[in-house]
């Protein structure tokens, strides 16, 4: 079953959506972030299209007064997010519970001038695409009165209640791909693993930072 899953994940992630998409010459620089297991979308905190501090105020953080410039947004399963601050905390029961169906949660981290690298790759998208990306993410943001705020792992991150159910067909990495696809950005069709998301994001080089 594991082998079949890995083969299906490889095939699904190799099938592109928005296959003719290309990076824009001008627009908004976003980043796709990975720790090897989980992916997130990193965006400027404030642009002409969106001020994310209205949805994710720094006052929700333990360290609210730093000069934050970017916000990282990802979605995942509540129990995994809240009860596994390190990989050593993950148990088979936690994994089975998540894959069989769990409630969604948004993880939001605030950064100060994040530097591109292999784990934080830049994509330049048009302003129209960015507006669609914002709209796709906003659909996962509950009104402040309807969500609970949970402490993050560090002083610059936090969790929020979010709609959606986590399961094998709808993982945290699939959420990243679905959100990018709704903006018109090229990504894989089914990307349950982080590598399936990152295969569509060019590695950064000094000669070609985009």
C-alpha positions as CSV (number, residue, x, y, z in Angstrom):
1,X,0.0,0.0,0.0
2,X,2.8,2.4,0.8
3,X,4.5,1.6,-2.5
4,X,1.2,2.2,-4.4
5,X,0.7,5.5,-2.6
6,X,4.2,6.7,-3.5
7,X,3.8,5.8,-7.1
8,X,0.4,7.5,-7.3
9,X,1.8,10.6,-5.6
10,X,4.7,10.7,-8.1
11,X,2.4,10.3,-11.1
12,X,-0.2,12.8,-9.7
13,X,2.4,15.4,-8.9
14,X,4.0,15.0,-12.4
15,X,0.7,15.9,-14.1
16,X,0.6,19.7,-14.4
17,X,-2.3,22.1,-14.0
18,X,-1.9,25.5,-15.7
19,X,0.8,23.9,-17.8
20,X,1.4,26.9,-20.0
21,X,2.0,29.3,-17.1
22,X,5.2,31.3,-17.0
23,X,6.6,33.7,-14.4
24,X,5.7,37.3,-14.9
25,X,8.2,40.0,-15.9
26,X,6.7,42.3,-13.4
27,X,4.3,41.7,-10.5
28,X,4.4,40.3,-7.0
29,X,7.2,38.1,-5.7
30,X,5.8,35.2,-3.6
31,X,7.8,32.3,-2.1
32,X,7.0,28.6,-1.7
33,X,8.5,27.3,1.5
34,X,9.2,23.7,2.5
35,X,10.8,21.9,5.5
36,X,10.9,18.7,3.5
37,X,7.5,17.5,4.7
38,X,5.3,20.5,4.8
39,X,4.9,23.4,2.4
40,X,3.6,27.0,2.8
41,X,3.0,30.1,0.7
42,X,5.0,33.2,1.7
43,X,3.7,36.6,0.6
44,X,4.5,40.3,1.2
45,X,2.7,41.5,4.3
46,X,1.3,44.5,2.5
47,X,0.8,45.1,-1.2
48,X,-1.6,47.2,-3.2
49,X,-3.9,44.1,-3.4
50,X,-3.9,43.0,0.2
51,X,-2.8,44.0,3.7
52,X,-2.6,40.6,5.5
53,X,-2.2,42.3,8.9
54,X,-6.0,42.8,8.9
55,X,-6.5,39.0,8.9
56,X,-3.4,38.0,10.8
57,X,-2.4,40.9,13.1
58,X,1.0,40.8,14.7
59,X,-0.8,41.4,18.0
60,X,-1.7,37.7,18.0
61,X,2.0,36.8,18.2
62,X,4.2,36.5,21.3
63,X,6.6,38.9,19.6
64,X,4.4,41.5,17.9
65,X,6.8,44.4,17.5
66,X,9.3,43.2,15.0
67,X,9.3,44.9,11.6
68,X,7.6,42.0,9.8
69,X,7.6,42.2,6.0
70,X,6.2,38.8,4.9
71,X,3.6,36.3,6.1
72,X,3.7,32.5,5.6
73,X,0.4,30.7,5.3
74,X,-0.3,27.0,5.2
75,X,-3.1,24.6,6.1
76,X,-3.0,21.3,7.9
77,X,-4.6,18.9,10.4
78,X,-5.3,20.3,13.8
79,X,-3.9,17.5,16.0
80,X,-0.7,17.3,14.0
81,X,-0.2,21.0,14.1
82,X,-0.9,21.5,17.8
83,X,0.5,18.4,19.3
84,X,3.7,17.7,17.3
85,X,6.0,20.7,17.7
86,X,8.9,18.4,16.6
87,X,9.0,15.4,14.4
88,X,9.9,13.3,17.4
89,X,6.4,14.0,18.8
90,X,4.6,12.4,15.9
91,X,3.1,9.0,16.7
92,X,1.5,6.4,14.4
93,X,-1.8,7.2,16.1
94,X,-1.5,10.8,15.2
95,X,-0.7,10.0,11.5
96,X,-3.6,7.5,11.2
97,X,-6.0,9.9,12.9
98,X,-5.0,12.7,10.5
99,X,-5.2,10.6,7.3
100,X,-8.6,9.2,8.3
101,X,-10.1,12.6,8.7
102,X,-9.2,15.6,10.8
103,X,-10.2,19.3,11.2
104,X,-8.3,22.0,9.4
105,X,-6.1,24.6,10.9
106,X,-4.2,27.6,9.4
107,X,-0.5,28.0,10.4
108,X,0.6,31.6,10.0
109,X,4.2,32.8,10.5
110,X,5.5,36.3,10.2
111,X,9.0,36.9,8.7
112,X,11.4,39.9,8.4
113,X,12.9,40.0,4.9
114,X,13.1,36.2,4.3
115,X,16.1,35.3,2.1
116,X,15.5,33.0,-0.9
117,X,17.2,29.6,-0.9
118,X,16.5,25.9,-1.7
119,X,13.8,25.7,1.0
120,X,12.3,29.1,0.2
121,X,12.0,29.6,-3.5
122,X,10.7,32.7,-5.2
123,X,8.0,32.9,-7.9
124,X,7.1,36.2,-9.6
125,X,3.4,36.3,-10.5
126,X,1.3,38.9,-12.1
127,X,-0.8,41.3,-10.1
128,X,-3.9,39.6,-11.4
129,X,-2.6,36.2,-10.4
130,X,-1.8,37.5,-7.0
131,X,-5.3,38.9,-6.5
132,X,-6.6,35.4,-7.3
133,X,-4.2,33.9,-4.9
134,X,-5.3,36.3,-2.2
135,X,-9.0,35.4,-2.8
136,X,-8.2,31.7,-2.6
137,X,-6.5,32.1,0.7
138,X,-9.2,34.4,2.1
139,X,-11.7,31.7,1.6
140,X,-9.9,29.8,4.4
141,X,-9.9,32.7,6.8
142,X,-12.7,32.6,9.3
143,X,-14.0,35.9,10.8
144,X,-12.2,36.8,14.0
145,X,-15.3,36.2,16.1
146,X,-15.6,32.6,14.8
147,X,-12.1,31.3,15.2
148,X,-9.8,30.4,18.1
149,X,-6.2,31.5,18.2
150,X,-3.6,28.8,19.3
151,X,-0.1,29.5,20.3
152,X,2.6,28.7,17.7
153,X,5.9,27.0,18.0
154,X,7.9,30.2,18.2
155,X,7.4,33.9,19.0
156,X,6.5,34.7,15.4
157,X,3.9,32.2,14.5
158,X,0.3,31.3,15.4
159,X,-2.5,28.9,14.5
160,X,-6.1,29.7,13.6
161,X,-9.2,27.6,13.2
162,X,-10.0,27.1,9.5
163,X,-12.5,25.3,7.4
164,X,-11.9,22.0,5.6
165,X,-11.2,18.4,6.5
166,X,-7.8,16.8,6.3
167,X,-7.5,13.3,4.8
168,X,-5.3,11.3,2.5
169,X,-6.7,13.0,-0.6
170,X,-6.5,16.5,0.9
171,X,-3.2,16.9,2.7
172,X,-1.4,20.1,3.7
173,X,0.7,20.0,0.5
174,X,-2.4,19.4,-1.7
175,X,-3.8,22.6,-0.1
176,X,-0.8,24.5,-1.3
177,X,-1.2,23.2,-4.8
178,X,-4.9,23.8,-4.9
179,X,-4.4,27.4,-3.8
180,X,-1.7,28.0,-6.4
181,X,-3.8,26.4,-9.1
182,X,-6.7,28.6,-8.3
183,X,-4.5,31.6,-8.9
184,X,-3.5,30.2,-12.3
185,X,0.0,29.1,-11.3
186,X,1.5,25.9,-12.7
187,X,1.6,23.1,-10.2
188,X,1.0,19.4,-9.9
189,X,-2.5,17.8,-10.0
190,X,-2.2,15.7,-6.8
191,X,0.7,16.6,-4.5
192,X,0.2,14.8,-1.1
193,X,4.0,15.2,-0.5
194,X,6.1,18.3,-0.3
195,X,8.4,17.2,-3.1
196,X,5.4,17.1,-5.4
197,X,4.8,20.8,-4.8
198,X,8.5,21.8,-5.0
199,X,9.2,20.0,-8.3
200,X,7.2,22.8,-10.0
201,X,9.1,25.7,-8.3
202,X,12.5,26.4,-9.9
203,X,15.5,26.2,-7.6
204,X,17.1,29.5,-6.9
205,X,20.5,30.4,-8.4
206,X,22.6,33.5,-8.2
207,X,22.3,34.0,-12.0
208,X,18.6,33.4,-12.0
209,X,17.0,34.3,-8.7
210,X,13.5,34.1,-10.2
